[in-house]
Amino acid sequence: MSRADSRALALVLGSEARFRQMFERHNAPMLLIDPATGNIVDANDAAGRFYGHPAGQMKSMNIREINTLTQEQVEAELASALREERNYFIFPHRLGSGEVRTVEVHSSPLDVDGQSLLFSIIHDITERQHAEAELRRNQDMLNEAQRLGQLGSWELDLVSGELRWSDEVYRIFELDMAHFSPSYENFLNVIHPDDRDKVNQAYTQSLKDRQPYDIEHRLLFADGRVKWVREHCHSEFDVSGKPLRSVGAVQDVTGQHLAAEQLRISAATFEAQEGIMITDPDANILRVNHAFEALSGYSAEEMIGKNPRILQSGRHDKAFYRDMWSELLSAGKWSGEVWDRRKNGEVYPKHMTITAIYDGHHRVTHYVVVSSDISQRKQSEHEIHQLAFYDPLTRLPNRRLLLDRLQQAMAASTRSDRYGALLFLDMDHFKTINDTQGHAMGDLLLIEVACRLQGCVREGDSVARLGGDEFVVVLEDLSSMPDEAATQTELVAEKIRNELDQPYMLKDYECHTTPSIGISMFRGHQESVEDLLRHADVAMYQAKTAGRNVIRFFDPQMQATLDIRTALETDLRRALDKRQFHLHYQVQVDSGGKAVGAEVLLRWKHPERGFVFPDQFIPLTEETGLIVPIGLWVLQTACAQLKAWQHDALTRDLTIAVNVSARQFRQPDFIAQVQRVLLETGARPSHLKLELTESTVLENVEDTIASMRELKLLGLSFSMDDFGTGYSSLQYLKRLPLDQIKIDRSFVRDIASDPNDAAIVQTIIAMTRALGLNVIAEGVETGAQWDFLDRHGCHAFQGYLFGKPLPLEQFTELLRQNSAQP
């Protein structure tokens, strides 16, 4: 109450008498206080009753005896009231009984009898404050309960449009109440766009039906997060049905939704393809899924309540399961491969993972076992292992596994200081059997050889197939004395040779073959695995050279020869690119000694070795396949020379004979190569003669005949070289599109002194005449040979008597000299 209020009150009262009458009779405690001293100047009866002091006694009291504030605080408040800075106060006042009550004081200056006093009206608000405090506590408890339950409440005044939210609604919606003004429109904006129509329709329908609604929907936040909430609402209506107020609750049920989703996932997982079994802490089966039923062969009814021990196959010992449980109990998980037994008795491999499930006190409540059948994977792994390390035909270890076992054998030899041996076997004439009887029969032979070899060695020894008809036997733990070890090895080798020498019954075909065996001894790692194999291979080659069906130990001298051969092969591979090959020409003449053609012969001039003999490098070109590109070069060079000779009267009628190897002739594109060379060089095909050996012609006769006929359509001719040294059949010979037979030098050499050779040559000449073929003899070196051949019907000759193989320039000079003779 301000001074103006006090004056107004005085005016109302009209006089001091009236003020005094009001002061005395008022039910509210009133005091007049001297602001300077704090002395109570006057107090009405209501004040006496309230404070528990007679009114007369209170006039002798100071306000500080009532107000429990400090003296400084009381003086400051009195001064503030006197200056009219404040006129409303709440103080703790002590009653006469000692009880302290909270009072509300309205105080303002008032002039009484010319004295400026403070007129104070006191209201006891202790109970009101207690009620307000209780209300605040209840509200706080409600807010805390809503926070814990994630349940907020809201109220919408449909008349005023005011929306009120509890604190928890703000938390659920993640909104700042200081910056957000609730409204129904703003409420809808927080809802996921896809759910707004659903929520709005539910609320609208509830008002229309006058029924509560209960709905779940999503909230979408700016960062993309989604919450699920559940809302319940009911509304109040007036008598006319007009909605007045809606009250609702909203609860965050995101956790329940996630839990439900996890349950759905768990349910789907439980019915997945993997077998799942759930047990209690004592490993008693509580539940299995359909996949586990299919995996084990047991139904759920047969398994529930049982211990998983009923699935054990017996392949694992107690230590295995002890280690499993030890890891499971310490780590809470075990994973590995297990062999189990199905209900039908079948033992199978499976991958199994056991996971312990714990409660809040880290006590095991369940074990979850997930199993998958890995039989197919095991089978695939086995097949891959077999393909990687075993020969698919004989089931013997292949080269890769052999090298590994050989390394182990050498390591064991190092530890024991005992010898081991490597036997390299090659089946004699296998190619002939394979070609004549077919590959299927050849495979049966190899399988039988593998079986016999395994029966000849001890359990700790190894037998492997390198490929083709090559086998390797590794003997271990032989004597520590070299002579004794060699004798032991030879005994095994003899046993093998005798066993493999026995007839083979392959279906209805009886087959005979023998092995050539090369042996290399080893002790420790004195040699590498590669060297050991190479030495045994060298010894086997030596056994072949010695006549086959022979046993040979490795000879270092033989290795030296092979090293020379290897170096020669290396140089040979570079010779074509480095233009080290040359052609020499050996003249072919008629009965009168006139040149009618030449045979081109390949020569290799090495920059360091000089001229390398043909018998040194030609076989190497055959073995390495270099004969194909080299042969093509010879054909190209010879045809280019034919083209050059066409412009010279001295040479234009000459033919050139080119030797074609079997490997070159069998190339799929050989015919196309010849055609292309003739076109590119412009040589006349009629002057080109291809010489084929008997072995080339008679290998795959039908294919040979077809190829020869196709080539003859180009205009060239064919000569059979080295005739009489092979096994030509007249039946095939008369079908071959040959033009000429060349009598081999081995028959010509002694025709003048050896009746047998003479008879053979006469027979060949007669046969060629009967077949309508020309005949030429090579290796003619004497006049007697020339005369014999000419008298018996051979009218073409080649040999040193007429000229050695010469470089082109010297050959041309020889032709000039011969043409100048009368």
C-alpha positions in Angstrom: 0.0 0.0 0.0 1.6 3.3 -1.2 1.5 6.6 0.6 -1.2 7.7 -1.9 -3.1 4.6 -1.0 -2.8 5.5 2.7 -4.0 9.0 2.1 -6.8 7.6 0.0 -7.7 5.3 2.9 -7.6 8.2 5.3 -9.9 10.2 3.1 -12.3 7.3 2.9 -12.2 7.0 6.6 -12.8 10.7 6.9 -11.1 11.1 10.2 -8.6 9.5 12.5 -11.5 8.2 14.5 -12.8 6.3 11.6 -9.2 5.0 10.9 -8.9 4.0 14.5 -12.3 2.2 14.4 -11.2 0.3 11.2 -7.8 -0.5 12.7 -9.2 -1.9 15.9 -12.0 -3.9 14.4 -10.3 -5.4 11.3 -9.8 -9.1 11.3 -6.5 -8.8 9.6 -3.4 -8.2 11.8 -2.3 -4.6 11.5 0.7 -2.8 12.9 2.0 0.8 13.0 5.8 0.8 13.0 8.3 3.5 13.6 10.6 3.1 10.6 13.4 4.8 12.4 13.6 2.5 15.3 11.5 -0.5 14.3 9.4 -0.1 17.4 5.8 -1.2 17.1 3.8 2.0 17.9 0.4 0.3 17.7 -1.2 -3.2 17.1 -4.8 -4.2 16.7 -6.5 -7.1 18.5 -6.2 -9.3 15.4 -2.4 -8.8 15.6 -2.4 -9.8 19.2 -4.4 -12.9 18.5 -2.2 -13.8 15.6 1.2 -13.3 17.3 0.0 -14.6 20.7 0.9 -11.3 22.5 -1.7 -9.0 24.1 -2.1 -5.9 22.0 -0.9 -3.7 24.9 2.3 -5.8 25.2 3.0 -5.6 21.4 3.1 -1.8 21.7 6.3 -2.2 23.7 7.9 -4.6 21.2 10.2 -4.0 18.3 9.6 -5.5 14.9 12.9 -7.3 15.2 11.5 -9.5 17.9 8.9 -10.8 15.4 10.8 -10.7 12.1 13.5 -13.5 12.1 15.6 -11.7 9.6 18.9 -10.2 10.7 18.9 -6.6 12.1 20.6 -5.3 9.0 18.0 -7.0 6.7 15.1 -5.7 8.8 16.5 -2.1 8.8 17.0 -2.3 5.0 13.4 -3.5 4.4 12.0 -0.7 6.7 13.9 1.9 4.8 12.8 0.4 1.5 9.2 0.6 2.6 9.6 4.2 3.9 11.0 5.2 0.5 8.1 3.4 -1.1 10.6 1.4 -3.2 8.6 -1.6 -2.2 5.3 -2.1 -0.4 5.0 -5.9 -0.6 7.1 -8.3 1.5 7.2 -11.9 2.5 8.8 -12.4 5.9 9.2 -15.2 8.4 7.5 -14.0 11.7 7.9 -15.6 15.0 4.8 -16.0 17.2 4.7 -15.8 20.9 4.6 -19.6 21.0 7.9 -19.6 19.2 6.4 -20.9 15.9 7.6 -19.2 12.8 5.0 -18.4 10.2 5.4 -17.1 6.7 3.5 -13.9 6.3 2.7 -11.6 3.5 3.1 -7.9 4.5 1.7 -4.9 2.7 3.4 -1.8 4.1 3.5 1.8 3.2 4.1 5.2 5.0 1.2 6.8 6.8 1.1 10.1 8.8 -0.5 9.6 12.1 -0.7 12.6 14.5 2.0 14.3 12.5 4.3 11.3 12.8 5.4 9.3 9.7 4.8 5.7 10.4 4.7 2.5 8.4 1.2 1.0 8.2 1.5 -2.8 7.8 -1.2 -5.3 7.1 -0.2 -8.9 7.7 -1.7 -12.0 6.1 -0.6 -15.5 7.1 0.3 -17.4 3.9 2.0 -20.3 5.6 -0.6 -22.8 4.6 -0.9 -21.4 1.1 2.9 -21.8 0.7 2.8 -25.3 1.9 0.0 -26.1 -0.6 2.0 -24.4 -3.4 5.1 -26.3 -2.4 3.2 -29.5 -2.4 1.7 -28.6 -5.7 5.2 -28.0 -7.1 6.4 -31.3 -5.6 3.5 -33.1 -7.2 4.2 -31.4 -10.5 7.9 -32.2 -10.3 7.0 -35.8 -9.5 4.6 -35.9 -12.4 7.3 -34.5 -14.7 9.8 -37.0 -13.4 7.3 -39.8 -13.8 6.6 -38.7 -17.4 10.3 -38.5 -18.1 10.9 -42.0 -16.7 8.0 -43.4 -18.6 8.7 -41.3 -21.7 5.1 -40.3 -21.4 4.1 -36.7 -22.0 0.7 -35.0 -21.7 -1.0 -32.3 -23.6 -4.1 -30.2 -23.5 -5.8 -28.4 -26.4 -8.4 -25.7 -25.7 -10.6 -26.0 -28.7 -12.3 -22.7 -27.9 -9.2 -20.5 -27.6 -7.0 -22.7 -29.7 -4.3 -22.8 -26.9 -2.2 -25.9 -26.8 -0.3 -26.8 -23.6 2.4 -29.5 -23.4 4.1 -31.1 -20.5 7.9 -30.9 -20.3 8.1 -34.5 -21.4 6.3 -33.7 -24.7 9.0 -31.1 -25.4 11.7 -33.7 -24.6 10.0 -36.4 -26.8 9.7 -34.0 -29.7 13.2 -32.6 -29.0 12.0 -29.0 -29.0 13.2 -26.0 -26.9 10.2 -24.7 -25.0 11.8 -21.3 -24.8 11.7 -21.0 -28.6 8.7 -23.1 -29.6 5.1 -22.0 -29.3 2.9 -25.1 -29.3 0.0 -25.2 -31.7 -1.8 -28.0 -33.5 -0.2 -26.9 -36.8 3.2 -26.9 -35.2 2.5 -30.3 -33.7 1.6 -31.7 -37.1 4.9 -30.3 -38.5 6.9 -32.5 -36.2 5.1 -35.6 -37.4 6.7 -37.6 -40.2 5.2 -36.3 -43.5 3.9 -39.8 -44.4 2.0 -40.0 -41.1 0.5 -36.5 -40.9 -2.7 -37.4 -42.8 -3.2 -40.5 -40.7 -2.8 -38.6 -37.4 -5.0 -35.7 -38.5 -7.7 -38.1 -39.8 -7.6 -40.0 -36.5 -8.1 -36.8 -34.4 -10.8 -35.5 -36.8 -12.7 -38.8 -36.7 -12.5 -38.9 -32.9 -14.1 -35.5 -32.7 -16.8 -36.6 -35.2 -17.5 -39.8 -33.3 -17.0 -38.3 -29.9 -14.7 -41.3 -29.1 -11.1 -41.4 -27.9 -8.4 -42.4 -30.4 -5.2 -44.4 -29.9 -2.6 -44.3 -32.7 1.1 -44.9 -33.3 3.0 -42.7 -35.7 6.5 -41.5 -36.4 8.3 -38.2 -35.7 11.0 -37.1 -38.2 13.9 -35.0 -37.1 16.1 -32.7 -39.1 19.1 -35.1 -38.9 17.0 -37.8 -40.5 16.3 -39.8 -37.2 12.9 -41.3 -36.7 11.1 -41.9 -33.5 7.9 -43.9 -32.9 5.3 -42.5 -30.5 2.0 -43.7 -29.3 -0.8 -41.2 -28.7 -4.0 -41.4 -26.8 -6.6 -38.7 -26.7 -10.1 -38.0 -25.5 -12.2 -34.9 -25.9 -14.9 -33.1 -23.9 -18.1 -31.7 -25.5 -20.9 -29.3 -24.4 -24.5 -30.3 -24.4 -24.8 -29.4 -28.0 -22.0 -31.6 -29.0 -19.5 -28.9 -29.6 -15.9 -30.0 -28.7 -14.5 -27.9 -25.9 -11.2 -29.5 -24.9 -8.9 -32.3 -25.9 -6.6 -34.0 -23.5 -4.0 -36.5 -24.6 -0.9 -38.4 -23.8 2.1 -39.1 -26.0 4.7 -41.9 -25.3 8.0 -42.6 -26.9 7.7 -46.3 -28.0 10.8 -46.3 -30.3 12.4 -48.8 -28.0 9.4 -51.1 -28.2 9.4 -50.8 -32.0 13.1 -51.6 -32.2 12.6 -54.5 -29.8 9.6 -55.8 -31.9 11.7 -55.4 -35.1 14.5 -57.3 -33.4 12.0 -60.0 -32.4 10.8 -60.2 -36.0 14.4 -60.4 -37.2 15.2 -63.0 -34.6 12.1 -65.0 -35.6 13.1 -64.8 -39.2 16.7 -65.8 -38.3 15.5 -68.7 -36.2 13.8 -70.0 -39.3 16.8 -69.4 -41.5 18.7 -72.0 -43.4 21.2 -72.5 -40.6 20.3 -75.0 -37.9 19.6 -73.2 -34.6 19.4 -74.9 -31.1 18.8 -73.1 -27.8 19.7 -74.7 -24.5 19.5 -73.8 -20.9 22.6 -73.2 -18.8 22.9 -77.0 -18.2 22.9 -77.6 -21.9 19.4 -79.1 -22.0 17.7 -78.5 -25.3 14.9 -76.0 -25.1 14.1 -75.3 -28.8 15.4 -76.1 -32.3 14.3 -74.7 -35.6 13.2 -76.6 -38.7 16.6 -76.3 -40.3 18.1 -78.0 -37.3 15.5 -80.8 -37.5 16.5 -81.3 -41.2 20.2 -81.2 -40.3 20.0 -83.7 -37.5 17.2 -85.9 -38.7 15.5 -85.5 -35.3 12.2 -83.8 -34.7 11.9 -81.0 -32.2 9.8 -83.3 -29.9 12.6 -85.9 -30.0 15.3 -83.3 -29.0 13.6 -81.0 -26.5 14.8 -81.8 -23.0 17.7 -83.9 -24.3 21.4 -83.1 -24.1 23.3 -82.4 -27.4 25.5 -85.4 -26.6 23.0 -87.5 -28.5 24.4 -85.9 -31.7 28.1 -86.8 -31.0 29.7 -89.0 -33.7 32.5 -90.5 -31.6 35.2 -88.9 -33.8 36.1 -86.4 -31.1 37.7 -87.4 -27.8 36.9 -86.0 -24.3 39.8 -83.5 -24.6 38.1 -81.9 -27.6 34.9 -81.2 -25.8 36.8 -80.2 -22.6 38.7 -77.5 -24.6 35.4 -76.4 -26.2 33.7 -75.9 -22.9 36.8 -74.2 -21.4 36.8 -71.6 -24.2 33.0 -71.2 -24.1 33.0 -70.5 -20.3 35.9 -68.1 -20.4 35.1 -66.2 -23.7 31.4 -66.7 -23.9 31.7 -68.1 -27.4 33.1 -71.1 -29.3 33.3 -71.7 -33.1 34.8 -74.5 -35.1 34.2 -77.6 -37.1 32.5 -80.7 -35.6 31.7 -84.1 -36.9 28.2 -85.1 -35.7 25.9 -88.1 -36.3 22.4 -87.8 -37.8 19.5 -89.8 -36.6 20.0 -92.3 -39.4 23.6 -92.9 -38.3 25.3 -90.9 -41.0 28.3 -89.0 -39.8 28.8 -85.6 -41.3 30.9 -82.4 -40.8 29.3 -79.1 -39.7 30.5 -75.7 -38.7 29.1 -74.8 -35.3 29.1 -71.6 -33.3 28.0 -71.6 -29.6 27.2 -68.2 -28.0 26.4 -67.7 -24.3 23.5 -65.4 -23.4 23.9 -63.5 -20.1 21.4 -61.7 -17.8 22.1 -58.4 -16.1 24.3 -60.0 -13.5 26.4 -61.7 -16.1 24.9 -65.1 -15.4 24.4 -67.5 -18.3 20.7 -67.9 -19.1 21.0 -69.7 -22.4 23.3 -71.1 -25.0 22.5 -70.5 -28.7 24.0 -73.0 -31.1 24.1 -72.2 -34.9 25.1 -75.1 -37.2 25.5 -75.5 -40.9 26.3 -78.6 -42.9 29.6 -78.3 -44.6 29.7 -81.7 -46.3 29.6 -80.2 -49.7 32.3 -77.7 -48.9 34.4 -80.5 -47.5 33.9 -82.5 -50.6 34.8 -79.5 -52.8 37.9 -78.9 -50.7 38.8 -82.5 -51.1 38.3 -82.4 -54.8 40.3 -79.1 -55.1 43.1 -80.7 -53.0 43.0 -83.8 -55.2 43.2 -81.7 -58.4 46.0 -79.6 -56.9 48.1 -82.4 -55.5 47.1 -85.6 -57.2 47.0 -87.0 -60.8 43.3 -87.3 -61.8 44.0 -90.5 -63.8 46.1 -92.6 -61.5 45.3 -90.9 -58.1 49.0 -90.7 -57.5 50.7 -87.6 -56.1 51.4 -85.1 -58.9 54.6 -83.1 -59.4 53.6 -80.4 -56.9 53.0 -82.9 -54.1 56.1 -84.9 -55.1 58.3 -81.9 -54.7 56.9 -81.3 -51.2 57.4 -84.9 -50.2 60.9 -84.9 -51.7 61.7 -81.8 -49.6 60.4 -83.7 -46.5 62.4 -86.8 -47.4 65.6 -84.7 -47.8 65.0 -83.0 -44.4 64.4 -86.4 -42.8 67.6 -87.7 -44.4 69.5 -84.7 -42.9 68.2 -85.6 -39.4 68.9 -89.3 -39.7 72.1 -89.1 -41.8 70.6 -92.0 -43.9 70.4 -92.2 -47.7 67.3 -91.8 -49.8 66.8 -92.5 -53.5 64.8 -91.1 -56.4 63.8 -93.5 -59.2 62.7 -91.9 -62.5 60.7 -94.3 -64.6 59.6 -94.1 -68.3 57.5 -96.8 -69.9 59.1 -98.0 -73.1 57.2 -97.8 -76.4 54.2 -96.3 -74.5 53.6 -93.8 -77.4 53.3 -96.7 -79.8 50.7 -98.4 -77.6 48.8 -95.2 -77.1 48.7 -94.4 -80.9 47.9 -97.9 -82.1 45.4 -98.9 -79.4 44.0 -95.5 -78.5 44.2 -93.1 -75.6 41.6 -95.0 -73.5 43.8 -98.1 -73.6 46.8 -96.1 -72.8 45.1 -94.7 -69.8 44.2 -98.2 -68.6 47.9 -99.1 -68.9 49.0 -96.1 -66.9 46.5 -96.9 -64.1 47.8 -100.5 -64.0 51.4 -99.3 -63.8 50.5 -97.0 -60.9 48.9 -99.9 -59.0 51.9 -102.2 -59.6 54.3 -99.5 -58.5 52.4 -98.9 -55.2 52.7 -102.6 -54.5 56.4 -102.6 -54.9 57.3 -100.0 -52.3 57.0 -99.7 -48.5 54.3 -97.6 -46.8 56.7 -94.7 -46.0 57.9 -94.4 -49.6 56.2 -92.3 -52.3 55.0 -93.0 -55.8 54.1 -90.1 -58.1 53.2 -89.5 -61.7 54.9 -86.5 -63.4 52.8 -86.7 -66.6 52.5 -88.9 -69.7 54.2 -92.2 -69.0 56.7 -90.8 -66.5 56.6 -91.9 -62.9 58.8 -91.2 -59.8 59.5 -93.3 -56.8 61.0 -91.8 -53.6 62.7 -94.3 -51.3 63.5 -93.2 -47.7 65.3 -94.4 -44.7 67.9 -96.4 -46.6 71.3 -97.4 -45.1 73.8 -94.7 -44.0 76.5 -96.6 -46.0 76.5 -95.5 -49.7 77.2 -99.0 -51.0 74.4 -100.6 -48.9 72.0 -97.9 -49.8 72.7 -98.3 -53.5 72.2 -102.1 -53.2 68.9 -101.6 -51.4 67.8 -99.2 -54.1 68.8 -101.5 -56.9 66.8 -104.4 -55.4 63.7 -102.2 -55.3 64.4 -101.1 -58.9 64.7 -104.7 -60.0 61.5 -105.6 -58.2 59.8 -102.8 -60.0 61.3 -103.7 -63.4 60.2 -107.3 -63.0 56.7 -106.4 -61.9 56.2 -103.9 -64.8 57.6 -106.4 -67.3 54.7 -108.7 -66.7 51.9 -108.8 -69.3 49.0 -106.3 -68.9 45.4 -107.5 -69.6 43.6 -104.3 -70.7 40.0 -105.4 -71.3 40.5 -107.9 -74.1 43.9 -106.7 -75.2 47.1 -108.2 -73.8 49.9 -105.6 -73.7 53.6 -105.8 -73.1 55.8 -102.9 -72.0 59.0 -102.4 -70.0 60.4 -99.5 -67.9 63.6 -97.6 -68.3 64.7 -96.6 -64.8 67.1 -93.8 -63.8 68.2 -93.5 -60.2 69.7 -90.6 -58.2 70.8 -91.1 -54.6 70.6 -88.4 -52.0 71.6 -87.7 -48.4 70.4 -84.5 -46.8 70.3 -81.3 -48.9 73.6 -81.8 -50.8 71.6 -81.2 -54.0 68.5 -79.2 -54.7 65.2 -81.0 -55.5 65.4 -79.8 -59.1 68.9 -81.1 -59.5 67.9 -84.4 -58.0 65.1 -84.8 -60.4 67.2 -83.7 -63.3 69.9 -86.3 -62.4 67.4 -89.1 -62.2 66.0 -88.0 -65.6 69.5 -88.0 -67.0 70.0 -91.6 -65.7 66.7 -92.6 -67.2 67.7 -91.2 -70.5 70.9 -93.2 -70.2 68.8 -96.3 -69.6 66.9 -95.6 -72.8 70.1 -95.2 -74.7 71.3 -98.5 -73.4 68.5 -100.3 -75.0 65.5 -99.8 -72.7 64.2 -102.1 -69.9 67.4 -101.1 -68.1 68.3 -99.6 -64.7 71.0 -96.9 -64.6 72.4 -94.8 -61.7 73.2 -91.2 -62.4 76.5 -90.6 -64.2 78.0 -87.1 -63.8 79.6 -87.4 -67.2 76.2 -87.8 -68.7 75.1 -84.6 -66.9 78.0 -82.7 -68.5 76.9 -83.9 -71.9 73.4 -82.7 -71.2 74.7 -79.3 -69.9 76.4 -78.9 -73.3 73.1 -79.8 -75.0 71.2 -77.3 -72.9 73.6 -74.6 -73.8 73.3 -75.5 -77.5 69.5 -75.4 -77.2 69.8 -71.9 -75.7 71.9 -70.7 -78.6 69.6 -72.5 -81.1 66.6 -70.5 -79.9 68.4 -67.3 -80.9 69.9 -68.5 -84.1 67.0 -67.7 -86.4 66.6 -64.1 -85.1 70.4 -63.5 -85.4 70.4 -64.9 -89.0 72.9 -67.6 -88.2 71.2 -70.2 -90.5 72.3 -70.7 -94.1 71.1 -73.0 -96.9 73.5 -75.2 -98.8 72.6 -76.7 -102.1 73.5 -80.3 -103.2 73.1 -80.9 -106.9 70.8 -83.7 -108.3 71.7 -85.0 -111.8 70.4 -87.3 -114.5 72.1 -90.3 -116.2 74.2 -88.0 -118.2 75.4 -86.0 -115.2 73.3 -82.9 -116.1 72.0 -80.9 -113.2 68.2 -81.3 -112.9 67.7 -79.9 -109.4 69.1 -79.5 -105.9 68.2 -80.4 -102.4 68.5 -77.6 -99.9 70.2 -78.5 -96.6 70.2 -76.4 -93.5 73.5 -75.3 -92.0 74.1 -73.4 -88.7 77.1 -71.1 -88.5 77.6 -70.1 -84.8 79.8 -67.1 -84.2 81.8 -69.0 -81.5 81.2 -72.7 -82.3 81.6 -72.3 -86.0 79.6 -74.6 -88.2 77.5 -76.9 -86.0 76.9 -80.4 -87.5 73.3 -81.0 -88.5 73.1 -84.2 -86.5 73.8 -82.1 -83.4 71.1 -79.5 -83.8 68.4 -80.9 -86.1 67.2 -83.4 -83.5 67.1 -80.5 -81.0 64.9 -78.5 -83.3 62.5 -81.4 -83.5 62.4 -81.9 -79.7 62.0 -78.2 -78.9 59.5 -77.4 -81.7 61.9 -74.9 -83.3 61.7 -77.0 -86.4 58.4 -75.3 -87.2 59.6 -71.7 -87.5 63.0 -72.8 -88.9 61.3 -75.0 -91.5 59.1 -72.1 -92.6 62.3 -70.0 -93.1 63.9 -72.7 -95.2 60.7 -73.0 -97.4 60.6 -69.2 -97.8 64.3 -68.9 -98.7 64.2 -71.9 -101.1 61.1 -70.5 -102.9 62.7 -67.0 -103.1 65.7 -68.7 -104.7 63.5 -70.5 -107.2 62.0 -67.2 -108.2 65.5 -65.8 -108.7 66.6 -68.8 -110.8 63.6 -68.3 -113.1 65.4 -65.4 -114.8 68.6 -67.3 -115.5 68.8 -69.8 -118.4 71.3 -71.8 -116.4 68.9 -72.4 -113.5 65.4 -71.8 -114.7 64.7 -75.5 -115.2 66.1 -76.7 -111.9 63.8 -78.0 -109.1 64.5 -77.5 -105.5 63.8 -80.3 -102.9 62.9 -79.1 -99.4 62.8 -81.5 -96.4 59.6 -81.1 -94.3 59.6 -82.5 -90.8 56.7 -84.5 -89.4 56.1 -81.8 -86.8 56.0 -79.0 -89.5 53.8 -81.1 -91.8 51.3 -81.7 -89.0 50.8 -78.0 -88.3 47.1 -77.1 -88.8 48.0 -74.2 -91.1 50.9 -75.9 -93.0 49.0 -76.0 -96.3 48.1 -72.3 -95.9 51.7 -71.5 -95.2 52.9 -73.2 -98.4 50.3 -71.4 -100.4 51.2 -68.1 -98.9 54.9 -68.6 -99.5 54.4 -69.5 -103.1 52.2 -66.4 -103.6 54.6 -64.0 -101.8 57.7 -65.3 -103.6 56.2 -65.9 -107.0 58.0 -69.2 -107.3 56.7 -71.8 -109.8 55.1 -74.6 -107.8 56.0 -77.1 -110.5 59.7 -76.6 -109.5 59.2 -77.2 -105.8 59.5 -80.7 -104.4 58.7 -81.5 -100.7 60.6 -84.4 -99.3 58.8 -86.4 -96.5 60.2 -89.3 -94.5 58.5 -92.7 -94.3 57.6 -92.1 -90.7 56.0 -88.8 -91.5 54.0 -90.2 -94.4 52.7 -93.3 -92.5 51.7 -91.5 -89.3 47.9 -90.9 -89.5 47.9 -92.1 -93.2 44.4 -90.9 -94.0 45.2 -87.3 -92.9 48.5 -87.4 -94.7 46.9 -88.5 -98.0 44.3 -85.7 -97.7 47.0 -83.0 -97.0 49.2 -84.2 -99.8 46.4 -84.2 -102.3 45.5 -80.6 -101.3 49.1 -79.5 -101.6 49.5 -81.2 -105.0 46.6 -79.1 -106.3 49.0 -76.1 -105.9 51.2 -77.8 -108.5 54.1 -79.0 -106.4 55.4 -82.6 -106.1 56.4 -85.0 -103.3 59.4 -87.3 -102.8 59.6 -90.0 -100.1 63.0 -89.5 -98.4 65.0 -92.4 -96.8 62.9 -95.0 -98.4 63.6 -98.5 -97.2 64.6 -97.6 -93.7 61.1 -97.8 -92.3 58.2 -100.1 -92.5 56.3 -98.9 -95.5 53.3 -100.9 -96.5 52.6 -101.4 -100.3 48.9 -101.0 -99.4 49.5 -97.5 -98.2 52.3 -96.7 -100.6 50.1 -97.2 -103.7 47.5 -94.8 -102.2 49.9 -92.0 -101.5 50.1 -89.2 -104.1 53.9 -89.4 -104.4 56.0 -88.4 -107.4 59.3 -89.8 -106.4 61.1 -92.4 -104.2 64.5 -91.6 -102.8 66.7 -94.6 -102.1 68.5 -94.2 -98.8 72.3 -93.9 -98.8 72.6 -96.9 -96.4 71.6 -99.2 -99.3 73.6 -97.3 -101.9 76.9 -97.5 -100.0 77.6 -101.2 -100.6 75.5 -102.1 -103.7 78.7 -102.8 -105.6 79.9 -105.3 -103.0 76.9 -106.5 -101.0 74.5 -108.7 -102.8 71.8 -108.0 -100.2 71.9 -104.2 -100.7 72.0 -104.7 -104.4 68.9 -106.9 -104.3 67.1 -104.4 -102.1 67.9 -101.5 -104.4 66.8 -103.4 -107.5 63.6 -104.3 -105.7 62.9 -100.6 -104.8 63.6 -99.6 -108.5 61.3 -102.2 -109.8 58.6 -101.3 -107.3 58.7 -97.6 -108.1 58.5 -98.5 -111.8 55.4 -100.6 -111.1 53.8 -97.8 -109.2 54.6 -95.3 -111.9 56.9 -93.3 -109.7 60.3 -91.7 -110.4 63.3 -92.8 -108.3 66.4 -91.0 -107.2 69.4 -92.4 -105.2 71.2 -90.4 -102.6 74.7 -90.9 -101.3 76.3 -91.8 -104.7 80.0 -91.4 -104.2 81.6 -93.8 -106.7 81.4 -94.4 -110.4 80.6 -98.1 -109.7 77.5 -97.1 -107.7 76.4 -94.7 -110.4 76.9 -97.3 -113.1 75.0 -100.0 -111.1 72.0 -97.7 -110.4 71.9 -96.4 -114.0 72.0 -100.0 -115.4 69.1 -101.1 -113.2 66.8 -98.3 -114.0 67.6 -95.5 -111.6 68.3 -92.4 -113.7 68.5 -89.6 -111.0 71.4 -89.2 -108.6 72.6 -87.2 -105.7 75.9 -87.5 -103.8 79.5 -86.4 -103.4 80.4 -87.9 -106.8 78.5 -85.0 -108.3 79.0 -82.4 -105.7 78.9 -81.7 -102.0 76.3 -79.4 -100.4 77.6 -75.9 -101.2 76.7 -72.3 -100.4 74.7 -70.6 -103.1 77.7 -68.9 -104.8 79.8 -72.0 -105.0 76.8 -74.1 -106.2 76.2 -71.6 -109.0 79.8 -71.8 -110.0 79.5 -75.6 -110.0 76.6 -75.4 -112.4 78.6 -73.1 -114.7 81.5 -75.5 -114.8 79.3 -78.5 -115.5 77.5 -76.6 -118.3 80.8 -75.6 -119.9 81.9 -79.3 -120.2 81.1 -81.0 -123.5 
